[in-house]
Amino acid sequence: MRTRHLRTFLLLAALAAAATVPAFAANKTLGTYKLNIAQSSYTPAPNPVQDLIVTREIASGGVTQTTTGTLTGNVAFHATYTSKGDGSPVPVTGNAPFDTIAVKQVDADTITDERSKAGNPYRATGRTIFTHRGKTMTVTITGINGAGKQFTQVLVFDKQ
């Protein structure tokens, strides 16, 4: 009887593992994306971003997103966070205008988030849409910037 239970447990564990691997492999949100500045916008102008590279990869505990690039005035930009995509707030390291983000995976093509910075007026919500089988990532962010002014930013990225 014990052998039967052990075999059943091992079979269920193998099936669970087999179901998990294709789910990660099929995640079209993973990869490296480069900002298409010509298709991106910021209101009110000017756009504070010159170039950005976003890398999304599987990590222990979810997906790690690392963004690097250059802001206006040749200021280097770097921000990293790891999220399970369940809407729980996680810390952001680097020099992003926010220090906390809560990411929610809505469906296979859509991610929403809420961003904030402690002791700063910065508050924003973001919506990321992956189209063309994950080849294009469009991030729309609206909120209040660090100076307390309303903004809308649309960032269009091409998968590399």
C-alpha positions in Angstrom: 0.0 0.0 0.0 2.8 2.4 0.9 4.5 1.8 -2.5 1.2 2.7 -4.3 1.0 6.0 -2.3 4.6 6.8 -3.1 4.1 6.1 -6.8 0.9 8.3 -6.8 2.8 11.1 -5.0 5.7 10.9 -7.4 3.4 10.9 -10.5 1.5 13.9 -9.2 4.8 15.7 -8.5 6.1 14.9 -12.0 2.9 16.2 -13.6 3.0 19.4 -11.5 6.6 20.0 -12.6 5.8 19.2 -16.2 2.9 21.7 -16.2 5.1 24.4 -14.6 8.0 24.3 -17.1 5.8 25.0 -20.2 4.1 27.9 -18.3 7.4 29.6 -17.8 8.6 28.8 -21.3 5.5 30.1 -22.9 5.7 33.4 -20.9 6.0 35.9 -23.8 6.6 38.8 -21.4 10.1 37.5 -20.8 13.1 38.8 -22.7 14.9 42.0 -23.5 13.1 45.1 -24.8 14.6 48.3 -26.2 12.7 51.6 -26.1 11.4 52.9 -29.4 11.7 56.6 -28.5 10.0 57.8 -31.8 6.8 56.0 -30.8 6.9 57.0 -27.1 5.5 60.1 -25.5 5.4 62.1 -22.3 2.8 64.8 -21.3 3.7 67.4 -20.4 6.7 67.5 -22.7 9.7 67.1 -22.8 10.1 63.3 -22.4 12.6 62.8 -19.5 13.8 59.5 -21.1 16.5 59.3 -23.8 16.9 55.5 -24.0 15.9 52.4 -21.9 16.5 48.7 -22.0 14.1 46.4 -20.0 15.1 42.9 -19.2 12.4 40.5 -17.8 13.5 37.1 -16.6 12.4 34.2 -14.4 13.8 34.4 -10.9 13.3 32.7 -7.6 10.1 34.2 -6.4 8.7 35.4 -9.7 9.9 37.7 -12.5 12.8 40.1 -12.1 12.6 43.2 -14.2 15.8 45.3 -14.7 15.6 48.7 -16.5 18.7 50.5 -17.5 19.2 53.6 -19.7 19.7 57.3 -19.9 17.5 60.2 -18.8 17.6 63.8 -20.0 20.9 65.4 -19.2 22.8 62.1 -19.7 21.8 60.9 -16.2 22.2 57.1 -15.9 19.1 55.2 -14.9 18.9 51.8 -13.3 16.0 50.1 -11.5 15.4 46.5 -10.5 12.6 44.6 -8.7 11.3 41.0 -8.4 7.6 40.4 -8.3 5.3 37.4 -8.1 2.7 39.3 -10.1 0.1 38.9 -7.4 -0.3 42.6 -6.6 1.9 42.6 -3.5 4.1 45.6 -3.0 7.9 44.9 -3.5 10.9 47.2 -3.1 12.6 48.8 -6.1 16.4 49.3 -6.0 18.2 51.9 -8.1 17.4 55.4 -9.0 13.8 55.1 -10.2 11.4 57.9 -9.2 9.6 55.3 -7.1 10.8 52.9 -4.4 7.8 50.5 -4.2 5.8 48.8 -7.0 2.9 46.4 -6.8 2.6 44.3 -10.0 -0.4 42.3 -11.0 -0.4 39.9 -13.9 -3.9 40.3 -15.3 -3.6 37.8 -18.2 -1.0 36.5 -20.5 -0.7 39.9 -22.3 -1.4 42.4 -19.6 0.3 43.6 -16.4 -0.9 46.4 -14.2 1.1 48.2 -11.4 0.9 50.8 -8.7 4.1 52.8 -8.0 5.0 55.1 -5.1 7.9 56.7 -3.3 7.9 57.2 0.4 8.1 60.9 1.5 7.6 62.1 -2.0 4.4 63.1 -4.0 5.2 60.5 -6.7 2.2 58.2 -7.2 1.4 56.4 -10.5 -0.4 53.5 -12.1 0.9 51.6 -15.0 -0.6 49.3 -17.6 1.7 47.1 -19.7 0.4 45.4 -22.8 2.4 42.8 -24.8 1.3 42.6 -28.5 2.5 40.9 -31.7 3.2 37.6 -29.9 5.3 39.5 -27.3 7.4 41.4 -29.8 6.1 44.8 -28.7 5.7 46.0 -25.1 3.7 49.2 -24.5 3.8 50.7 -21.0 1.3 53.5 -20.2 1.9 55.3 -16.9 -0.3 58.1 -15.4 0.1 59.8 -12.1 1.7 62.6 -10.1 5.5 63.1 -10.6 8.0 64.0 -7.8 7.3 67.7 -8.4 3.6 67.1 -7.7 2.5 67.6 -11.4 0.3 65.3 -13.3 1.9 63.3 -16.1 1.1 60.6 -18.7 3.9 58.6 -20.2 3.6 56.1 -23.0 6.7 54.0 -23.6 6.8 51.6 -26.6 9.5 48.9 -26.6 10.6 46.4 -29.3 11.8 42.9 -28.2 15.4 42.3 -29.0 
